[in-house]
Amino acid sequence: MGTVPPGTPCWTDLATPDLADARRFYPELFGWTTHEMPQPEAGGYTVFRKDGHAVAAAGPPAAPDQVPIWSTYVATDDADLVAGRVTAAGGQVFVPPFEIFDQGRMAVFSDPAGAALSVWQPMTMPGAELLGVPGAMAWNELVTPDPEGAKVFYELVFGWQPEDQPVDDVPYTGWRLGDRVVAGMMPPLGDGFPADLPAYWSVYFAVEDADDTVDRAVRLGGDVLVPPRDSASGRWAALRDPQGALFSVLTPTPASPPPSSAIQGRSSFREIN
């Protein structure tokens, strides 16, 4: 059984060409400990833990030319069914469903605009054991040049209902699943990001102090894409690790809604723009 309902982001991992440096950078940045999977065929896949709880992982790239990237995993109770829906909806299945030891069953696909996403069907590994607290994943957001196409695709694949929530006449969409908004979507606007960056899913990690985290990231060899700034749901920043993987950090305000709310994404978009 997973930690969140099917259709909800449940896990994130990093594909990186320098796994040793990732094991240095992120534990020093977030206070994580590292736990390498013992099986040789795991390729050094390393689970990061916060206070003893699994929160993320890192492993080698699937192909030599794969760019360093943090991946979002969405929980499912049937990875094969999701793969079929992806194909029917016009997406591409990169890695068909397969089992990872006794941990779970996963697949990797992309939406029609090229944003890669994974699904996780849990077995003994439920997904992230902490969410929305400092040192854990707090939000997931699709950045795409084709939001209208994404609305059709993700509703067919996961049953997500898009809720347009413009901010100052700027488009933003929250993905609703039942009574919860589980993720967000915005167009690829804003300075500091590569102009040729394709559609992608971004991952936000909660931190106790965004400014301190950004300073520490720079000292550890990372880069700042969007400096720390305030929003309605907290203080946040966008970063790039030493190998080039993009990620964001957020310090929620005490009175802000939970990170699994479109408010955080709306605020982020307003501040970036």
Secondary structure as the mmCIF struct_conf table of DSSP 4:
data_model
#
loop_
_struct_conf.conf_type_id
_struct_conf.id
_struct_conf.beg_label_comp_id
_struct_conf.beg_label_asym_id
_struct_conf.beg_label_seq_id
_struct_conf.end_label_comp_id
_struct_conf.end_label_asym_id
_struct_conf.end_label_seq_id
BEND BEND1 THR A 3 VAL A 4
TURN_TY1_P TURN_TY1_P1 PRO A 6 GLY A 7
BEND BEND2 THR A 8 THR A 8
STRN STRN1 PRO A 9 ALA A 15
BEND BEND3 PRO A 17 PRO A 17
HELX_RH_AL_P HELX_RH_AL_P1 LEU A 19 PHE A 30
STRN STRN2 THR A 33 GLU A 36
HELX_RH_3T_P HELX_RH_3T_P1 PRO A 40 ALA A 42
TURN_TY1_P TURN_TY1_P2 GLY A 43 GLY A 44
STRN STRN3 THR A 46 LYS A 50
TURN_TY1_P TURN_TY1_P3 ASP A 51 GLY A 52
STRN STRN4 HIS A 53 GLY A 59
BEND BEND4 ALA A 62 ALA A 63
TURN_TY1_P TURN_TY1_P4 PRO A 64 ASP A 65
HELX_LH_PP_P HELX_LH_PP_P1 GLN A 66 PRO A 68
STRN STRN5 ILE A 69 ALA A 75
BEND BEND5 ASP A 77 ASP A 77
HELX_RH_AL_P HELX_RH_AL_P2 ALA A 79 ALA A 88
TURN_TY1_P TURN_TY1_P5 ALA A 89 GLY A 90
STRN STRN6 GLN A 92 ILE A 100
TURN_TY1_P TURN_TY1_P6 PHE A 101 GLN A 103
STRN STRN7 GLY A 104 SER A 110
TURN_TY1_P TURN_TY1_P7 PRO A 112 ALA A 113
STRN STRN8 ALA A 116 PRO A 122
BEND BEND6 MET A 123 THR A 124
BEND BEND7 GLY A 127 GLY A 127
BEND BEND8 GLU A 129 GLU A 129
BEND BEND9 GLY A 132 VAL A 133
TURN_TY1_P TURN_TY1_P8 PRO A 134 GLY A 135
BEND BEND10 ALA A 136 ALA A 136
STRN STRN9 MET A 137 VAL A 143
BEND BEND11 PRO A 145 PRO A 145
HELX_RH_AL_P HELX_RH_AL_P3 PRO A 147 PHE A 158
HELX_LH_PP_P HELX_LH_PP_P2 TRP A 160 TRP A 160
STRN STRN10 GLN A 161 ASP A 164
STRN STRN11 VAL A 167 VAL A 167
TURN_TY1_P TURN_TY1_P9 ASP A 168 ASP A 169
STRN STRN12 VAL A 170 VAL A 170
STRN STRN13 THR A 173 LEU A 177
TURN_TY1_P TURN_TY1_P10 GLY A 178 ASP A 179
STRN STRN14 ARG A 180 MET A 186
BEND BEND12 PRO A 188 PRO A 188
BEND BEND13 GLY A 190 GLY A 190
TURN_TY1_P TURN_TY1_P11 ASP A 191 GLY A 192
BEND BEND14 PHE A 193 PHE A 193
TURN_TY1_P TURN_TY1_P12 ALA A 195 ASP A 196
BEND BEND15 ALA A 199 ALA A 199
STRN STRN15 TYR A 200 ALA A 206
BEND BEND16 GLU A 208 GLU A 208
HELX_RH_AL_P HELX_RH_AL_P4 ALA A 210 ARG A 219
TURN_TY1_P TURN_TY1_P13 LEU A 220 GLY A 221
STRN STRN16 ASP A 223 SER A 231
TURN_TY1_P TURN_TY1_P14 ALA A 232 SER A 233
STRN STRN17 GLY A 234 ARG A 240
TURN_TY1_P TURN_TY1_P15 PRO A 242 GLN A 243
STRN STRN18 LEU A 246 PRO A 252
TURN_TY1_P TURN_TY1_P16 PRO A 254 ALA A 255
BEND BEND17 SER A 256 SER A 256
HELX_LH_PP_P HELX_LH_PP_P3 PRO A 257 PRO A 258
BEND BEND18 PRO A 259 SER A 261
HELX_RH_AL_P HELX_RH_AL_P5 ALA A 262 ILE A 272
#
